[in-house]
Amino acid sequence: MATTAVRTPTRSGIMRPLAAVLARIGDRVPFLLAAIMLAASLALPYWHMTLLAPQYPGGLRVVIYLTKLAGDVQEVNGLNHYIGMMKLEEAATFERAIAPYGVAALALLALLAGLLRRRWTALLATLVVLFPMIFVADLQYWLWYFGHNLDPHAALSSAIKPFTPPVLGTGRVGQFVVETRFGSGLYLAILAALSALVGITARLRGSAERG
């Protein structure tokens, strides 16, 4: 009577499909994490500015979110009025208006890159990588614009020269010491950019190996 041998799966035979599954999941996770972090950053501050002077020992603080300004905005506007600077709310009005939609679009691109294993979706996610740099460049522009477009008819316009507050670090504007730092929202967006970059690299490398 003939017997049929039962073949026992080898360790390598089990690990091979498991490794394939992990590889498929692995290049998706960075994109999904990037989408989550970008969406979360919308609710967090991206930039902080503190003005220090003897008459304000506690300092005046302005907090910049992607969609709004918070802190001692009106007090700072009152001081800026004397040197002919525009109100803080007049900066980046277009950027604040489109920010929720822009961040949602970037998060969607990252999500698509994670769900669809296509080379072009990974390339679209490069916009996520560029986003923090675009924010900082735009912030730098508005800091320069405000400090170089003072009203010449303001009461103290002749007492101050055109200036650009620092994007990051410490500077001086008139009698005020200006301290600035990035906020948790921007750092989260930077982490999202790094995560997307890891995903793009893994996806392109995988495409090259399959090709």
URCOR-V499478 format. One record per residue. OMEGA is omega in degrees with one decimal (NA if undefined). Layout:
omega
OMEGA
OMEGA
//
This chain:
omega
-176.4
177.4
179.3
-178.9
176.6
-177.2
179.6
179.9
176.6
-179.7
-179.9
179.2
177.9
-175.1
-176.0
177.9
177.8
178.1
179.0
179.0
179.8
178.8
180.0
179.0
-172.5
-177.3
175.9
-174.9
-179.4
179.1
179.9
176.6
178.9
179.7
-179.1
-177.7
177.6
-179.7
-179.2
-176.7
-177.8
-177.7
-174.4
179.0
-179.7
-174.8
178.7
173.8
177.5
176.8
-177.5
177.6
-179.0
-178.9
176.1
-175.8
178.2
-180.0
172.9
-174.0
174.4
-178.8
-177.9
168.6
176.7
-173.7
-174.9
172.3
179.9
179.5
-175.3
-174.1
-176.7
177.5
178.9
176.8
179.4
177.8
-179.0
-179.2
-176.6
178.4
175.6
179.1
177.9
176.8
-177.8
-178.7
-178.4
178.4
171.0
179.4
178.9
-178.9
179.4
-178.5
-175.8
-174.3
-179.2
-178.9
179.2
179.1
177.2
179.0
178.5
178.4
178.5
177.3
178.4
179.3
178.6
178.4
178.7
-175.4
-178.0
-176.8
179.5
-178.5
-175.8
177.9
177.4
180.0
177.1
-179.0
175.1
176.1
176.5
-180.0
-176.4
-170.9
179.8
178.8
177.7
178.5
-177.9
179.1
179.2
177.1
178.4
179.4
-177.0
175.5
177.3
-176.0
-179.0
-177.4
-179.0
177.2
-179.6
177.9
-177.9
-178.8
179.4
-173.5
-176.4
-177.0
-178.4
-176.0
-177.0
177.7
175.6
-174.3
173.3
176.6
-179.2
172.8
-178.9
178.7
-174.2
176.8
-179.9
174.7
-176.5
179.7
-176.4
167.3
-176.9
176.9
-179.2
176.8
177.2
-179.9
-177.0
178.7
179.7
178.1
177.1
176.9
176.8
175.8
176.7
179.1
179.5
178.8
178.2
179.4
175.7
179.5
179.6
-179.7
179.9
-178.4
-179.5
177.9
177.8
178.3
-179.6
-179.2
178.0
-179.6
NA
//
